[in-house]
């Protein structure tokens, strides 16, 4: 999974995130966590639009490369660096075979039903939440 380095700035109640390798890809949030979650969604949408236009995804630069980029020197005085995962759907479902404890599967099914989701949609959602929370 690709990860893009982002610039985070702002103050409590108004944080902004910019993705230097993806011009125009930005997000905001009341907290840093909210801004980062919004940045992940913004990056996915930005990249999907780029791919739909027949363009390749830009190669993500790591934090060290951004730190020495003269075009970002002034911004980096105020901003903090972070990493955002690129989560893209391929649009092609794949059947998998997994083994789960029967009780855990029953809990998953109950939680999925309570949210109006299929088991598959629930598991994908839970996995993406975990990826976002822990990188």
N, C-alpha and C positions, 0 to 999 in steps of 0.2 A: 504494500500500500504506500502510495506517495504521501509525503507530508510537505506542506508549504510553510515557510517561515512567514510570520505575520508581525506587524507593528501594532502595539496596543498603546493607546494613550487616553487621557481623559481624567475624570474624577468621579467620585461616588455619585451614582445616578445618571451618569452620561459618559460611557466609555465607547471608544471607536476602535475598530480593527481594520487595517488595510493589508492587502496581500501585494507586496511590491512586484512579484513576478507575474501578476495577473492584473494589469492596469484597469482601474475602475472597479475592481472587486473589493467592496468594503461592507462593513456591518457595524451595527451599534447595539448597545444593551445597557440596562441600568446597572448591572454588575459585570465584572470581568467574565465570570462564568457564562452569563447570558450573552454577552458580546461574542465570546469564543464559540458558543453553540450556534449563534446566528452567522458567524463567519464560516463555520463548516457548511451550513446550508447555502450561504451565498457562493462559496467556492464551488460547490457541487453544481449549482445552477449556472454559474459563469462558465464552468468547464463544459457542461452539457451543451450550452449554446455554441461554444467554440467548436466542439466536435461536430455538432449538427451543421455548422458552416463549412465543414471539411478541413478544419485547421487542427494541427496537432497540439496537444497540451504543452505549455511551456515547461522547460526543465526547471524543477524547483531548486533554488539555491539554499544552502544551509545558513545558519546564523553567522558563521565565521565569514562567509562570502559577503553577506549583507553589511557586516560591520566595517568592511574595508571598501565598500562602494561609495565613492565620493559624492554621488548624487543623493545619498541617504544620510550623509554626515550630520546635517542640521536636524533632520527629523529624529535621528537616533539619540540626540541629546535629551529629548523629552520622552521618547517612546521606550517601551519594554518589548523584548522579542518573545515570541511564542511560536508554537507549532500547531498547525491545523491539518487533520487528515483529509485526504481527498476520497470521498465516498461517492462512487458512481454506480448506478444500476446499469446492467448490460441489456436489460429488457428480455433476457433469455432465462427462463426458469430451468433449474437443474434438479433432478430428483437425487436425494442422498439417503443413505441408510445409516441411522444413528441408533445407539443403544442407550436407553435411559432407565432409571429406576421407575418402577410402575407408579409409586406414590408421587414422584416428581412429575411424571407425565400427567397424572390426574390434576395436579396443582397447575401445571402449565395450561392444560385444557380449560380448567375452570377460570383462570385469569384471562385467557383469550376470549372465552364466551362473555365474561363480564364486560369486556371492552369492545365487544362486537367484532372481533378479529378471528381469522383462521389461525390454526396452530402455527402454520408456516409464517404468516405475517407477524404473529406475536413473537416467535423466536428470532426473526430477523430484526424486529424492533428492539428486543432485549439485547441482542448481540451488538447492534449499532450503539445503543445507550452505553454499553460497557466499553466499547471501543472509544467513544467520545470521552467518557469519564476517565479512562486510564491511558488513553493514547495507544 
